[in-house]
Amino acid sequence: MKLSIVVPVYNEIKTLRALLDKVGKVKVGKEIILVDDGSSDGSRELLKELSQEDRSLKVIFHKQNQGKGAALRTGFKHATGDYVIVQDADLEYDPNDYLKLIRGLKGPNTVIYGSRFMGKYDKMTSLHYFGNRFLTIVTNLLFGVSLTDMETCYKLIPVSLVRRINIESNRFNFEPEITAKILKAGYKIVEVPISYAGRSFSEGKKITWKDGFSALRTLVKYKFLN
């Protein structure tokens, strides 16, 4: 199996090299696709340097910042693997958990989510904890499922499915949109436990309470209007 790892990058110069080192050590057939979304902290220059060091890296540059969803939309277009997974450019998620998600596959109509709340999570703020829990509960009520972590970054999705889904969200509401469309396409979401080590806003975390309201609107929109 070949895994397409899509990494949206926006001002992540402090963690990029360490992240790629971790991803490179995971023993799975893979391609790494990095999409710089208009970084201004030197990440673009570092990505150019890294792509010279490792010609297998696929690096795409947005001229200006468009948002995480837009970066993922670009990355998915370049995916050539059997499955795709999103890897945030910080170090909150552990790439070694890819193998847990792969082992959870149960047939062609299955999508695997890595649940932070089934595993070990650390340094998650109260705002993000309760926000994640609330949005997951709303997802369960709207779509009749029993998820524990809808907002997780780690979603192992067949590339054939991701190419059929028209991603409209440009920001962090990508997560509820892709979840709604996966479920409406008739796929089953299976969760496996993963580890998580959060970072604070001072360390570069970008999602805010406003994104929570946007996610809620997105869930309702794609349940009833699309």
Residue pairs with C-beta under 8 A, 6 or more apart in sequence:
1 28
1 29
1 81
1 82
1 83
1 102
2 29
2 30
2 31
2 80
2 81
2 82
2 83
3 28
3 29
3 30
3 31
3 81
3 82
3 83
3 84
3 85
3 98
3 102
4 30
4 31
4 33
4 79
4 80
4 81
4 83
4 84
4 85
4 159
5 23
5 30
5 31
5 32
5 33
5 84
5 85
5 86
5 87
5 95
5 98
6 33
6 35
6 72
6 75
6 76
6 79
6 84
6 85
6 86
6 87
7 19
7 23
7 32
7 33
7 34
7 35
7 75
7 86
7 87
7 88
7 89
8 35
8 37
8 68
8 71
8 72
8 75
8 86
8 88
8 89
9 16
9 34
9 35
9 36
9 37
9 39
9 43
9 47
9 71
9 89
10 36
10 37
10 38
10 39
10 43
10 65
10 68
10 71
10 89
10 206
11 39
11 40
11 41
11 43
11 204
12 19
12 39
12 41
12 43
12 89
12 90
12 204
13 39
13 41
13 42
13 43
13 46
14 204
15 89
15 90
15 91
16 43
16 46
16 47
16 50
16 89
17 46
17 50
18 91
19 87
19 89
19 90
19 91
19 95
20 32
20 50
20 54
20 57
22 91
22 94
22 95
22 96
23 30
23 32
23 87
23 95
24 32
25 95
26 95
26 96
26 98
26 99
27 99
28 98
28 99
28 102
29 81
30 81
31 56
31 58
31 79
31 80
31 81
32 56
32 57
32 58
33 58
33 60
33 75
33 78
33 79
34 47
34 57
34 58
34 59
34 60
34 75
34 89
35 59
35 60
35 61
35 62
35 71
35 72
35 74
35 75
36 43
36 44
36 47
36 59
36 60
36 61
36 62
36 71
37 62
37 65
37 66
37 67
37 68
37 70
37 71
38 62
38 63
38 64
38 65
38 66
44 61
47 59
47 61
48 59
50 57
50 59
51 57
51 59
58 78
60 74
60 75
60 78
62 70
62 71
62 74
66 170
67 169
67 170
67 171
67 172
68 170
68 171
68 172
68 174
69 167
69 168
69 169
69 170
69 171
69 172
69 173
69 174
69 177
70 170
72 86
72 167
72 174
73 167
76 84
76 159
76 162
76 163
76 167
79 159
79 162
79 163
80 159
81 159
82 158
82 159
83 102
83 156
83 157
83 158
83 159
84 156
84 157
84 158
84 159
84 162
85 98
85 101
85 154
85 155
85 156
85 157
86 153
86 154
86 155
87 93
87 95
87 153
88 153
90 199
90 204
90 205
91 197
91 199
92 153
92 196
92 197
92 198
92 199
93 114
93 153
93 154
93 194
93 195
93 196
94 194
94 195
94 196
94 197
97 114
97 154
97 194
97 195
98 154
98 156
100 114
100 192
100 193
100 194
101 112
101 114
101 154
101 156
101 192
101 194
102 112
102 156
103 192
104 110
104 112
104 156
104 190
104 191
104 192
105 112
105 156
106 188
106 190
108 158
109 186
109 187
109 188
110 187
110 188
110 189
110 190
111 155
111 156
111 157
111 158
111 161
111 182
111 187
111 188
111 189
111 190
112 155
112 156
112 189
112 190
112 191
112 192
113 147
113 149
113 150
113 152
113 154
113 155
113 156
113 189
113 190
113 191
113 192
114 149
114 152
114 153
114 154
114 155
114 156
114 191
114 192
114 193
114 194
115 147
115 148
115 149
115 152
115 191
115 192
115 193
115 194
116 124
116 132
116 149
116 152
116 194
116 195
116 196
117 132
117 133
117 148
117 149
118 148
118 149
118 191
118 192
118 193
118 194
119 193
119 194
119 195
119 196
120 193
120 195
120 196
121 195
121 196
121 197
121 198
122 196
122 197
122 198
123 197
123 198
123 199
123 200
124 132
124 196
124 198
125 198
125 200
127 209
128 198
128 207
131 151
131 209
131 212
132 149
132 150
132 151
134 212
135 150
135 151
135 176
135 212
135 215
135 216
135 219
136 147
136 148
136 149
136 150
136 151
138 216
138 219
139 145
139 147
139 150
139 176
139 179
139 180
139 219
140 146
140 147
142 180
142 219
142 220
142 223
143 179
143 180
143 183
143 184
143 223
145 183
145 189
147 179
147 189
147 191
148 191
149 191
150 175
150 176
150 179
151 175
151 176
151 215
152 175
152 194
153 175
154 194
155 178
155 179
157 178
157 182
161 182
161 185
161 187
164 185
165 178
165 181
165 182
165 185
167 174
167 177
167 178
168 177
169 177
169 218
171 211
171 214
172 206
172 207
172 211
172 214
172 215
173 211
173 214
173 215
173 217
173 218
175 215
176 215
176 216
176 218
176 219
176 222
177 218
177 222
179 189
180 218
180 219
180 222
180 223
180 226
181 222
181 226
182 189
183 189
184 222
198 205
199 205
